[in-house]
Amino acid sequence: MAESQTIGLDAGGTLLKAVYYEKGRLHLKKYSYDTLDSFLQWIKLVVPNARISITGGKAAYIQDKLKTSDLHLVDEFTAVTEGIRYLLEPSHPLLKSGFILANIGTGTSIHYITGKETIRLTGSGVGGGTLMGLASVLTGERDFQEICRMAEIGDRSMMDLQVKDIYEPLESPIPGHYTASNFGKGLRHGEIKNEDLLAALVGMITETVVLLAAGNAQLKGVKDILYIGNTMNGSRMFKKNLKQTTEIFGFTYQELERGEYSGAIGALHSE
């Protein structure tokens, strides 16, 4: 890293993401806080004089651990949206037409972005942290990959009350598989499988995120919703549900390669 002594860090609630250039190539790394000591050791041994540009909710915590004076703090929302602009490049059609950005981290943040304007519209406490916390409470499972695997083989209709359940035996006025009540069958008797619980949990979170994003897309008069975040990239079911629900509401689902690194990239390219 001799040619560049700047590292962009995004200290999120769950993961620490780092980006830097080496020989003209952008490197992207991801660490859990369980491995923080080895990451800090790498910084101190390999790039002890690096300028650290950092964003995220745990930026102050990392700053205290690094004990360096050459550290630049960047507003989290600014870093994320500027990182998105960098990844899209100025001529991208999304920047010309405008779009809604749904950043699904520990919680969810909703932004409106065009080529000239960035507005943070709203946010929600529902996100990846909700998935991990409720999965642990409901099933005792704490491993993200195992939670995702179990959810994919579960049947959420065993837990969710669907529109067809309400109208049966009559024909429902809207598609019968639409959710009438998340976990609406929770009072039913009989054995409840953890896989079904987790499938319903993923469904509830993704539907909540899409409802929030779609409502703001309608207010802003745009059709595209761009989703980023480690939670969706780690779960095929999460992404599938986001896409299906977005299209049900008549909007266009978009995702971005390396989008989960936008905060660290924005911090790296900040002044």
N, C-alpha and C positions, 0 to 999 in steps of 0.2 A: 504493500500500500504506500510505497514511497512517493508516488506521483500525486496522491491525494491524502490529505490529513484531516478530512472531514467525514464524520459518521453521522447518519441520520438515525435517530432512535424514536420508536413509538412505544412508550411504556403504558400499555393498556391494562385493563383490570385483570386479565387472565394471562396474556402472553406479552413478551417483549420482542419487538421486531426491529431488526437492524439492516440498514442499507448503506452501501458505499461503492465507490468506483475503484477498480484496479485494472490497469492497462486498457482503459476505455470501456470496460465492461461493468455493468451494474450488477452487483452481488446483493442477494436478498437472503437474510437469515432470520430464523424464528426460534425463540427460546422460551421454555417454561420458567417460572420463577424458582422452580426446584433446582434448576441448573444455573442460577444467576451467578454463583461464585465462580464457575468456570468461565463464564462470559466476561465477568469483570477482570479475571486473571488474564484473559486474552487481550483485553483492551490495554492493561497495564504493561504487558510484556511485548506485544507486537506493535502497538501504536500508542506509546505512552504520551506523546505530544499532540495527539489528534484533537481537533476541535469537535466537540460533541454538540450537535443540534438536536434537541429532544422535545418531544411532545407527549401528551397522554396523561391520564389521571394519576399515574404513579411516577411522574417526572421528578417531583421533589424527592421521592424516596430513592430513585436511582442517582440523582444528583448527590445526595448525602453519601451514598455508597461509593461513588466514583472519587469524591474528594478532589475535584479539579476545578480550577478557576476559569478555564477556557470552555465554558458550557453556555449554550444559548437556548433559552426556553422559547418555544413557539406555541401559540394558541392552538388548541387541539382541532377546533372546527376549521380554522384557517389552513392548518397543515393538511387535513384530510382533503378538503376541496381543491387546494392547490396541487396536491399530489394527483388527484383525479384529472385535473386539467393537463398536467404533464403527461400522464399515461395516454390520454385521449389525443393529444396534439391539437393545435389551433384550428386545423381544417376539418376536424371530425364533425360529421352531420349532427350528432347530439348537441354539440355546443352551438350550432347554428339555430337549431329548433328549440332548444331548451329541454330540460328533463328534470325529473325528481330523482334524487340520490337517497337510497335507504342504506345507511351504514349500520349493519347488524353486528354489534360487538357484544359486550356484556349486557348492555341495553341497546336501544335503537335510536338513531338520530336521523331526522329527515331534513333534506336540503333541496333548494331549488337552484339550479345552475344553468347559466347561459354563457355565451362567449364573453359577455361584459359584466355579468351580475352573479353574485352568490348570496343567497339568503338562507339562513337556518330557520326553518319553519316551525318545527316542533320536535318532540322526542317522546320516548316511552321507556319505562323500566322493563319492558318485555323484550328479551333477547336471549343471547347465549347463556347468560347467567341464570335466567329463568329455567332454561332447559336443564342445566347442570344441577341447580338447587332443587327443583321439583322432582327430577329423576331420582336424586338421592333420597328425598323424603318419601316418595311413592314406592320405590323399588329397592332402595339401598345401594343401587349401582352408581359408581362415581367415575368410572372410566369413560371418557367421551366416545372413543371408538366402539366400545361395547354397547353403549347406549344407542348409538346410531345403528349398529348391527341388529340389535333387538327390535328397534322401532321399525326397521325395514321389513321384518317378517311378521309384524303385528297387524292386527285388523282394527282400525280405529272405529269402525261401525259397531264394534262390540261395546264401546264406551260412549260414543257421541250419539246424541239423538238427531236423526236425520229428518229432513222434510217429509219423506215418504212414510216415516214412522208415525207422524202426526196425522197425515191425511188418509192412511190406510183404513179401509179398502178402496177409498176414492182415489182418483188420479190427482196428483198434486199440480198446482198451477205453475210451478217452477221445477227444474230438475230435482228428482227425488233424493239424489245423493248429496245435495247441499246440506250444510250443517245448520240445524235448527238450534242446538244447544251443545256446546262443548262439554263433554263429560256428563251429558244429560241422562245417561243410563247408569250413572254411578250408584244409584240406590237399588239396582236390580239384585236379585238373589243369585247365588251360585259363585263359582270360582272365577276370579278375575286374573287373567294372565298379565304378567309384567310387560310382555311384548305389546299387548293391546293398549295398556296404559301409556307406554312410551310413544306408540304410534299416534294416539290421541293427543298426547302432549305436544309432539312436533306439529301436528295439525293445528292445534290451538294457537301456538306461537306464530306459525307462518301466516295463518289467516289474520291474526291481529296486526302483524307487520304490514301485510298487503292492504288491509282496510285503511290503515293510517296513511300509507303511501298513495293509494288510489284516491282517497278523499282530497289530498293536497294536489295531486295531479289534475283532478277535475277543477279545483279552484284556480289553478294556474293555467289551465287550458292546454296542457301538454299530454302526449300519448305515451311517452317512454318513461319507464321506471328502471333505473339502474341499481342493482343490488350488489353490495360488497360485504365482506366480513368473513372471519375465520369459521364461524359456525356453519354457514352455507357451503363453504368450500370443503368442509370436512364431512358433509353428509349428502349423499345423493338424494335421499328422500326429502331433505330440507329444500334443496334446490328444485326438485320436481314439484313439490307442493307450492313453492313460491311462484313458479312458472304457470302452473295450472290455475291458481287462484287469480293471478294477475290477468291472465287472458279471459277468465270468466267475467271479470269486471270490465273487459273491453280495452285494456291497456296492453302495451307491448313490453314484454319482459326483456331486460338487458342485463348482461353480466360482463365483467371486465377482468381479463387475465392480469394477475398480480394486484388486483384491486385492494386486497386486504393489507397491502403494503403502502397504501396511499398516504397514510399519516407519516410514516417514516420517510417516504420520498418527498413529501411536502416539506418536512423539517430539513431534509438534506439540502433542498434548493432554496430555502429561505435566506433572506439577506442577513 
